[in-house]
Amino acid sequence: MQLSNKQDAKVAIIGAGPAGTTLARLLHRADIPSTIFEAEKSLEARTQGGTLDLHYNTGIKAVKEAGLHDEYLKHARYDGEAFTFADKQYRIYIRRPGSTGESKHGRPEIDRSRLREILVASMPQNSIKWGVKIKEVVGRDGEWWLSDDDGKDHGPYHLVVGADGAFSRVRKLLSDEFPSYAGVGGVWGLIHDAEKRFPKLHAMANRGSFFSFSDGKSIMAQQLGDGCLNVSAIWARPENWTKTNGLDEQNGEALRSAALKGYTDWDERITSLLDAIDSGGLVNRDLYHLPVGIRWKHVPGLTLIGDAAHLMTPFAGEGVNLAMTDALDLSRVISKAVEGSINTSRDLRPILSFALKGFEDDMFRRAAEVQQKTLDMMNFMFFTPGAPYTTIERYAMTALSDELPNGTAWAVGLMMHTFLFVKKKWFLKPEPKVE
Ligand SMILES: Cc1cc2nc3c(=O)[nH]c(=O)nc-3n(C[C@H](O)[C@H](O)[C@H](O)COP(=O)(O)OP(=O)(O)OC[C@H]3O[C@@H](n4cnc5c(N)ncnc54)[C@H](O)[C@@H]3O)c2cc1C
């Protein structure tokens, strides 16, 4: 089927997460229409807790290409880059202040909900079909049809993009892989109005993040733009912890007291983060990932981006950045193929298929590196005896690996090792208590 103009291109995107909305926005900028099908009923249907740090060469680059950088800057929190890394005795290994403005190596934080709002608001009305959960994708006569959970069909489409997250339904058409349990899970919750109600806890995050690890366990707190602290306790545990322990997932207080039992030998200033989570507001979550280096044989007219393509745990803070980079690259590939079809009066499908193969190969390569980095960072903190004392150098260097200018890794590594050697030998003491 040859296209006479860009409006003839028929692109369906399943999922209005960061990957799907970024792709739709970028296509809109290129005058190519697309429709997003999103299972959630509306933008407000689910609280999108948590904060995401966008990186200069990936997430922020996509935001810029989407023409949303000014809007993004209104909500990005450069002071959110502040970062404290401690162990269970509240001995601080690394403390970094936040910054005040954009830098090439900046990783400003933005609330997940705010990022989604910006992207959704930038698209034409009705380009997102809220409350439509896609059940099946079926190929017919070289085109694709979608059917939803209510039995309604949508289509036909030249291209269907599965941006439908961890448990993607589109993935099964491309790959036999399914996410496996990563070996860690935990409880999450918010502390509202932390600065006023819990100034000491608020100060621990220093408007950014507080991370503490020991004995395969962690407690973390991250400041959100609305003044909440997003707190998690994550630890190495078998899958289905709640079921095995007869815990009701809806009973936040039961989750809190069960989780706290694993932290009795932790500094109480750290565990008080868990204590302070708003009453009843705890949720339990197991973390899953796809195998490092996942790839599939190309199927014309179908592809995946974001977590659907390469789900990983959040320990390197790369998932959203990779998802938005996928969207950026894919938008360019689609745009080029559509223009190619119009300019040469040739069928879009073979042109698109050839381009998609190239896109997928690049994505597989890029994702494999980040998946490995994420796995390493998780292993350094949760599955290596003596962590963080024994692993902090490797953890820090892995975290920084993609930020360092070419040829500087050895120098930064030397400085980092020297700094941490001195710190560990002479200065690693529990933080003094302040009354
Ligand atoms: C606890 C936690 C903390 C994280 N922290 C960070 C971080 O700090 N930094 C970072 O970079 N990454 C982080 N991540 C990872 C990041 O959230 C993901 O990588 C990112 O959201 C992926 O975006 P996505 O659009 O691919 O998928 P998602 O955000 O999962 O979006 C998928 C969308 O598809 C919809 N959907 C699913 N199935 C269907 C269907 N059948 N029909 C219609 N719609 C459907 C869903 O409702 C959802 O809206 C974290 C993840 C978790 C779990």
The ligand as an SDF file (V2000), in Angstrom:
LIG
                    3D

 53 58  0  0  0  0  0  0  0  0999 V2000
    9.2660    0.8870   41.4670 C   0  0  0  0  0  0  0  0  0  0  0  0
    9.8710    1.3430   40.1810 C   0  0  0  0  0  0  0  0  0  0  0  0
   10.7260    2.4370   40.1840 C   0  0  0  0  0  0  0  0  0  0  0  0
   11.3140    2.8690   38.9900 C   0  0  0  0  0  0  0  0  0  0  0  0
   12.1860    3.9190   39.0140 N   0  0  0  0  0  0  0  0  0  0  0  0
   12.7970    4.2980   37.8710 C   0  0  0  0  0  0  0  0  0  0  0  0
   13.7350    5.3810   37.8480 C   0  0  0  0  0  0  0  0  0  0  0  0
   14.0170    6.0090   38.8640 O   0  0  0  0  0  0  0  0  0  0  0  0
   14.3150    5.7170   36.6650 N   0  0  0  0  0  0  0  0  0  0  0  0
   14.0250    5.0380   35.5100 C   0  0  0  0  0  0  0  0  0  0  0  0
   14.5830    5.3610   34.4560 O   0  0  0  0  0  0  0  0  0  0  0  0
   13.1410    4.0270   35.4860 N   0  0  0  0  0  0  0  0  0  0  0  0
   12.5260    3.6420   36.6310 C   0  0  0  0  0  0  0  0  0  0  0  0
   11.6450    2.6150   36.6140 N   0  0  0  0  0  0  0  0  0  0  0  0
   11.3560    1.9740   35.3420 C   0  0  0  0  0  0  0  0  0  0  0  0
   10.3880    2.8200   34.5340 C   0  0  0  0  0  0  0  0  0  0  0  0
    9.2400    3.0730   35.3000 O   0  0  0  0  0  0  0  0  0  0  0  0
   10.0060    2.0720   33.2700 C   0  0  0  0  0  0  0  0  0  0  0  0
   11.1750    1.6800   32.5930 O   0  0  0  0  0  0  0  0  0  0  0  0
    9.1630    2.9490   32.3600 C   0  0  0  0  0  0  0  0  0  0  0  0
    7.9600    3.3010   32.9910 O   0  0  0  0  0  0  0  0  0  0  0  0
    8.8780    2.1930   31.0700 C   0  0  0  0  0  0  0  0  0  0  0  0
    7.9360    2.8960   30.3210 O   0  0  0  0  0  0  0  0  0  0  0  0
    6.9730    2.1270   29.3370 P   0  0  0  0  0  0  0  0  0  0  0  0
    6.1590    3.1870   28.6930 O   0  0  0  0  0  0  0  0  0  0  0  0
    7.7470    1.1930   28.4960 O   0  0  0  0  0  0  0  0  0  0  0  0
    6.0630    1.1910   30.2540 O   0  0  0  0  0  0  0  0  0  0  0  0
    5.0010    1.5760   31.3790 P   0  0  0  0  0  0  0  0  0  0  0  0
    5.3960    2.7920   32.0990 O   0  0  0  0  0  0  0  0  0  0  0  0
    4.7880    0.3340   32.1620 O   0  0  0  0  0  0  0  0  0  0  0  0
    3.6740    1.8980   30.5590 O   0  0  0  0  0  0  0  0  0  0  0  0
    2.9390    0.8850   29.9220 C   0  0  0  0  0  0  0  0  0  0  0  0
    1.5100    1.3700   29.7340 C   0  0  0  0  0  0  0  0  0  0  0  0
    0.8110    0.3960   28.9610 O   0  0  0  0  0  0  0  0  0  0  0  0
   -0.4860    0.2070   29.4990 C   0  0  0  0  0  0  0  0  0  0  0  0
   -0.9260   -1.1410   29.1080 N   0  0  0  0  0  0  0  0  0  0  0  0
   -0.4080   -2.3250   29.5090 C   0  0  0  0  0  0  0  0  0  0  0  0
   -1.0450   -3.3520   28.9130 N   0  0  0  0  0  0  0  0  0  0  0  0
   -1.9820   -2.7910   28.1060 C   0  0  0  0  0  0  0  0  0  0  0  0
   -2.9570   -3.3370   27.2200 C   0  0  0  0  0  0  0  0  0  0  0  0
   -3.0790   -4.6560   27.0520 N   0  0  0  0  0  0  0  0  0  0  0  0
   -3.7680   -2.4880   26.5450 N   0  0  0  0  0  0  0  0  0  0  0  0
   -3.6480   -1.1390   26.7130 C   0  0  0  0  0  0  0  0  0  0  0  0
   -2.7460   -0.5730   27.5450 N   0  0  0  0  0  0  0  0  0  0  0  0
   -1.9170   -1.3900   28.2250 C   0  0  0  0  0  0  0  0  0  0  0  0
   -0.2770    0.3800   31.0040 C   0  0  0  0  0  0  0  0  0  0  0  0
   -1.4900    0.7060   31.6630 O   0  0  0  0  0  0  0  0  0  0  0  0
    0.7450    1.5170   31.0440 C   0  0  0  0  0  0  0  0  0  0  0  0
    0.1300    2.7840   31.0980 O   0  0  0  0  0  0  0  0  0  0  0  0
   11.0300    2.1830   37.7790 C   0  0  0  0  0  0  0  0  0  0  0  0
   10.1560    1.0920   37.7760 C   0  0  0  0  0  0  0  0  0  0  0  0
    9.5840    0.6690   38.9640 C   0  0  0  0  0  0  0  0  0  0  0  0
    8.6710   -0.5270   38.9550 C   0  0  0  0  0  0  0  0  0  0  0  0
  1  2  1  0
  2  3  1  0
  2 52  2  0
  3  4  2  0
  4  5  1  0
  4 50  1  0
  5  6  2  0
  6  7  1  0
  6 13  1  0
  7  8  2  0
  7  9  1  0
  9 10  1  0
 10 11  2  0
 10 12  1  0
 12 13  2  0
 13 14  1  0
 14 15  1  0
 14 50  1  0
 15 16  1  0
 16 17  1  0
 16 18  1  0
 18 19  1  0
 18 20  1  0
 20 21  1  0
 20 22  1  0
 22 23  1  0
 23 24  1  0
 24 25  2  0
 24 26  1  0
 24 27  1  0
 27 28  1  0
 28 29  2  0
 28 30  1  0
 28 31  1  0
 31 32  1  0
 32 33  1  0
 33 34  1  0
 33 48  1  0
 34 35  1  0
 35 36  1  0
 35 46  1  0
 36 37  1  0
 36 45  1  0
 37 38  2  0
 38 39  1  0
 39 40  1  0
 39 45  2  0
 40 41  1  0
 40 42  2  0
 42 43  1  0
 43 44  2  0
 44 45  1  0
 46 47  1  0
 46 48  1  0
 48 49  1  0
 50 51  2  0
 51 52  1  0
 52 53  1  0
M  END
$$$$
